[in-house]
Each structure stands twice: as structure tokens, then as C-alpha cells.
């Protein structure tokens, strides 16, 4: 996938994950894109693990099912990030 598709996927998945996930998440457009791209990798890897039983670092594609998997992965990334922030404050 080229860089433009990654940016579009990251923006869509990150923005939708931030809208769906409860609470307030800070950050601007760049952090939203990075969150979506990280979510695409997390979601794609987990989807591949559940489907095939093998752990491979894969990402989703720019399609409707791919965006849904990336949103789920971005929500997991938000959850992990909030856990990391809480533990670093204590």
C-alpha cells in the first residue's frame, strides 16, 4: 500500500476510533493518523492470528472490512496507551 493510502487509512481509523472510544483523547491530526496506522497493524495482526493461528505482522487494506479491523486495533491502541500513561504517572 502506498503512503497516501496509509495516511487515509490512518486518518479514518484513528478518527473513528477516537469518536467511538469513551473518554477524551488528546492529540491533533498527526497523532490521529499515527494511531490509525498503529491500529491497522494491531488489528491486522490479531485478525491474522485469529483466522490462521499464526502470529504475523500484517496490516489491513484500504477497504471497508480493513477499516473496521483498523478501528478495532486503534481502540486497542488507545486502551494500551491509557494504561501506559496511568502506570507512568504513579
C-alpha positions in Angstrom: 0.0 0.0 0.0 1.4 3.4 -0.8 1.9 6.3 1.6 -1.3 8.1 0.6 -3.4 5.1 1.3 -1.7 4.7 4.7 -2.4 8.3 5.6 -6.1 8.0 4.5 -6.5 4.7 6.4 -4.8 6.1 9.5 -6.9 9.2 9.5 -10.2 7.3 9.0 -9.5 4.6 11.5 -7.9 6.9 14.1 -10.7 9.5 13.9 -13.5 6.9 14.1 -11.7 5.1 17.0 -11.4 8.3 18.9 -15.1 9.1 18.3 -16.2 5.6 19.5 -13.8 5.1 22.4 -15.2 6.6 25.6 -13.4 9.5 27.3 -11.3 12.3 25.9 -8.2 11.6 23.9 -5.8 14.4 23.2 -3.7 15.0 20.2 -4.0 16.5 16.8 -4.3 15.2 13.3 -0.8 13.7 13.2 -1.4 11.7 16.3 -4.7 10.5 14.9 -3.1 9.3 11.7 -0.3 7.5 13.7 -3.0 6.0 16.0 -4.9 4.7 12.9 -1.8 3.2 11.3 -0.7 1.5 14.5 -4.3 0.3 14.8 -4.1 -1.1 11.3 -1.1 -3.2 12.3 -2.5 -4.3 15.6 -5.9 -5.2 14.1 -4.4 -6.9 11.1 -2.0 -8.9 13.2 -4.8 -10.0 15.6 -7.1 -10.8 12.7 -4.5 -13.0 11.1 -3.8 -14.7 14.4 -7.5 -15.5 14.9 -8.0 -16.6 11.3 -4.9 -18.7 10.7 -3.5 -19.3 14.1 -0.1 -17.9 13.2 1.4 -14.7 14.5 2.4 -12.5 11.6 2.9 -8.7 11.5 0.3 -7.7 8.8 -1.7 -4.7 8.2 -5.2 -4.2 6.8 -6.0 -2.8 3.4 -8.0 0.3 2.5 -11.4 -1.4 2.3 -14.5 -1.4 4.4 -13.5 -4.6 6.3 -10.0 -3.3 6.6 -11.1 0.0 8.1 -13.3 -1.9 10.6 -10.3 -4.1 11.7 -8.1 -1.0 11.9 -10.7 0.8 14.1 -10.8 -2.1 16.5 -6.9 -2.2 16.5 -6.8 1.6 17.1 -9.2 1.2 20.0 -6.9 -1.4 21.5 -4.0 1.0 21.0 -5.9 3.8 22.8 -6.6 1.4 25.7 -3.0 0.3 25.9 -1.8 3.9 25.7 -4.1 5.0 28.6 -2.8 2.1 30.7 0.8 3.1 29.9 0.1 6.7 30.9 -1.5 5.7 34.1 1.3 3.5 35.1 4.0 6.1 34.3 2.2 8.8 36.5 2.1 6.6 39.6 
